[in-house]
Amino acid sequence: MVNNRSASSHTPVLLAEALRALAVQPGGRYVDCTLGSGGHALAILEHSSPGGQLLGIDADPFALEIAKGRLQQYKESTLLVNDNFVNLQSICIKYDFFPVHGILLDLGLSSLQLNGGDRGFSFQYDAPLDMRFDPNQKISAADVVNSTPEARLAQIIRTYGEEGHYNRITREIIKERPIKTTRQLAELIEKSIGRHGRIHPATKTFQALRIAVNHELEYLESALRQAVDLLGYEGRLVVISYHSLEDRIVKQFMQKEAKGCICPPGTPICVCGHTPRIRLINKKVITPAEAEIHTNPRSRSAKLRAAERLTTQDDSYVTDDDHALLTIAKSRGWRRPVLLEKIRMAFLAA
């Protein structure tokens, strides 16, 4: 059962840093792709008032209900959608919510999921092996653990969990199938590889299963590409990640999109035609201060990266004939009906 009080009072990770990176402004339009209990969203609405608008997306319907109550005072400025951020572009088009000033992705598990004993995200609670953000999704962690062939299961634990003992853990899982609860799995892992240090030996395997169940890395790559297309001129993309696999994807994506030529090294003449679509806001990753880590230990692994949208003549909705329109958009703000319609038509034609 979710503790509504603790969820509503939870302070989001890197809150001040995220607001600064988003450059939140009154009247701005923002998308929170990982709404959770609504902590970041509430702060964005407070700082974008008056006139700010927020589209909140979350695959977890329980999180959405908590956030709805938390954001009640801004209900006229808020649109909440129960969906996965992999569908970011189609959601924004459906609700006429683009271009936007800023997009936020906080990729960590929310307190709702970690403290919800029946969700199976944490081995701190004995619960069915579930781990689905969306309870209507067909495949659960139990399906992955009990039905996946040995070689594929080992690959999941090794790649997504970065677990060095993946073969030993996989062999024990195969031997003990069916495994139905979080405690059963955690105890099996501890027995198979022992316990060393403060981190529970099941931590990496649980991470791997959660990533596999929810397709987190594939969906992240897709969402990042969509986010850049949805940003208006000088719009900001801010991503908070919590483990190396996520951070690597975000870092490499932003570096590539901030580059000009991306031809292989040694290519004598550029043939890719690639132009920068973003510029990096923080070339060095932002991490929580010691004070935040002390008050919220879960923030210790958080890393924030941010980028700003560049609008060029190579964008799909900008032609030579639109140069005057683009100049106006840059100088007076890009939320113009004519430009919006051009973007919409480009998306629909794609």
Residue pairs with C-beta under 8 A, 6 or more apart in sequence:
1 116
1 117
1 118
2 62
2 66
2 112
2 115
2 116
3 115
4 66
4 69
6 111
6 115
7 37
7 66
7 110
7 111
7 112
7 115
8 37
8 66
8 69
8 70
10 37
10 39
10 110
10 111
11 39
11 295
11 296
12 18
12 36
12 39
12 40
12 43
12 106
13 106
13 108
13 240
13 288
13 292
13 296
13 298
13 299
13 302
14 240
14 286
14 288
14 292
14 299
14 302
14 304
15 39
15 40
15 43
17 286
17 304
18 40
18 43
18 104
18 106
18 238
18 240
18 304
19 43
19 44
19 47
21 236
21 238
21 281
21 282
21 286
21 304
21 306
22 30
22 44
22 101
22 102
22 104
22 236
22 238
22 306
23 101
23 102
23 236
24 30
24 44
24 47
24 48
24 52
24 101
24 102
25 47
25 48
25 101
26 47
26 48
26 49
26 50
26 51
26 52
27 48
27 50
27 51
27 52
28 48
28 52
28 53
28 101
28 102
29 52
29 53
29 54
29 55
29 97
29 99
29 100
29 101
29 335
30 44
30 48
30 52
30 53
30 54
30 55
30 100
30 101
30 102
30 103
30 104
31 54
31 55
31 56
31 57
31 88
31 92
31 97
31 100
31 102
31 103
31 104
31 227
31 230
32 40
32 41
32 44
32 54
32 55
32 56
32 57
32 104
32 106
33 57
33 85
33 88
33 103
33 104
33 105
33 223
33 227
34 57
34 58
34 85
34 104
34 105
34 106
34 107
35 41
35 56
35 57
35 58
35 63
35 64
35 67
35 80
36 58
36 63
36 67
36 106
36 110
36 111
36 112
37 63
37 66
37 67
37 70
37 110
37 111
37 112
38 56
38 66
38 67
38 68
38 70
38 71
39 70
40 104
40 106
41 54
41 56
41 67
41 70
41 71
41 78
42 70
42 71
42 74
44 52
44 54
44 102
44 104
45 52
45 54
45 71
45 74
45 77
45 78
48 54
49 74
49 77
51 77
52 77
53 77
53 78
53 79
53 97
54 71
54 74
54 77
54 78
54 79
55 78
55 79
55 80
55 81
55 91
55 92
55 95
55 97
55 100
56 64
56 67
56 71
56 78
56 79
56 80
56 81
57 80
57 81
57 83
57 84
57 85
57 88
57 91
58 64
58 67
58 80
58 81
58 82
58 83
58 133
59 82
59 83
59 84
59 85
59 133
59 134
59 214
60 110
60 112
60 113
60 133
60 134
61 82
61 134
61 135
62 112
62 116
63 110
63 112
63 113
64 80
64 82
66 112
67 80
68 80
71 78
71 80
79 95
79 97
81 91
81 95
83 91
84 133
84 134
84 219
85 105
85 219
85 223
86 215
86 218
86 219
86 222
86 223
88 103
88 223
88 226
88 227
88 230
89 226
89 229
89 230
89 347
91 97
92 98
92 100
92 230
93 344
93 347
93 348
98 230
98 232
98 340
98 343
98 344
99 230
99 231
99 232
99 233
99 235
99 334
99 335
99 340
99 343
100 230
100 231
100 232
100 235
101 231
101 232
101 235
101 236
102 231
102 235
102 236
102 237
102 238
103 227
103 230
103 231
103 235
103 236
103 237
103 238
104 238
104 239
104 240
105 220
105 223
105 227
105 238
105 239
105 240
106 240
107 216
107 220
107 239
107 240
107 241
107 242
107 246
108 240
108 242
108 298
108 302
109 121
109 210
113 119
113 121
113 133
114 121
114 122
114 124
114 298
115 122
117 125
117 126
117 127
118 125
118 127
118 128
118 130
119 127
119 130
119 131
120 127
120 128
120 129
120 130
120 131
120 140
120 141
120 182
121 130
121 131
121 206
121 210
122 182
122 206
123 182
123 183
123 185
123 186
123 200
123 202
123 206
125 182
126 181
126 182
126 183
127 181
127 182
128 140
128 142
128 180
128 181
128 182
129 140
129 141
129 142
129 145
129 179
129 180
129 181
129 182
129 185
129 209
130 140
130 141
130 142
131 140
131 141
131 206
131 209
131 210
131 213
131 214
132 139
132 140
132 141
132 213
132 214
133 214
134 214
137 213
137 214
139 213
140 213
141 209
141 210
141 213
142 178
142 179
142 180
144 153
144 156
144 209
144 212
144 213
145 153
145 173
145 177
145 179
145 185
145 209
146 177
146 178
146 179
148 156
150 170
150 171
150 174
153 170
153 173
153 174
154 166
154 167
154 170
156 208
156 209
156 212
157 163
157 166
157 169
157 170
157 204
157 205
157 208
157 209
158 166
158 208
159 208
160 207
160 208
160 209
160 211
160 212
160 217
160 245
161 204
161 205
161 206
161 207
161 208
161 209
161 211
162 204
162 243
162 244
162 245
163 169
163 204
163 205
163 208
165 192
165 193
165 201
168 192
168 193
169 189
169 192
169 193
169 205
171 192
172 188
172 189
172 191
172 192
173 179
173 185
173 188
176 184
176 188
179 185
179 188
182 206
185 202
185 205
185 206
186 200
186 202
186 206
189 201
189 202
189 205
190 200
190 201
190 202
193 201
194 201
195 201
207 243
210 216
211 217
211 245
216 246
217 245
217 246
217 249
220 246
220 249
220 250
221 249
221 253
224 237
224 239
224 249
224 250
224 253
225 253
227 237
228 237
228 257
228 277
228 278
228 309
229 347
231 237
231 309
232 309
232 311
232 329
232 334
232 335
233 309
233 310
233 311
233 329
233 330
233 334
234 308
234 309
235 308
235 309
236 281
236 306
236 307
236 308
236 309
237 254
237 278
237 306
237 307
237 308
237 309
238 304
238 305
238 306
239 250
239 304
239 305
239 306
240 302
240 303
240 304
241 247
241 250
241 302
241 303
241 305
242 301
242 302
242 303
243 301
247 285
247 303
247 305
250 305
251 285
251 305
254 278
254 280
254 305
254 307
255 280
256 262
257 276
257 277
257 278
257 307
258 276
258 277
258 278
258 279
258 280
258 307
259 274
259 276
260 274
260 275
260 276
261 270
261 272
261 274
262 272
262 274
263 270
263 271
263 272
275 312
275 314
276 310
276 312
277 309
277 310
277 312
277 315
278 307
278 308
278 309
278 310
279 307
279 308
279 310
280 305
280 306
280 307
281 306
281 307
281 308
282 304
282 305
282 306
285 303
285 304
285 305
286 303
286 304
286 305
286 306
287 302
287 303
287 304
288 296
288 299
288 300
288 302
292 299
293 299
293 300
311 318
311 326
311 329
311 330
311 334
312 318
313 319
313 320
313 323
313 326
316 346
316 350
317 339
317 342
317 343
317 345
317 346
318 326
322 342
325 336
325 338
325 339
325 342
328 336
329 336
329 339
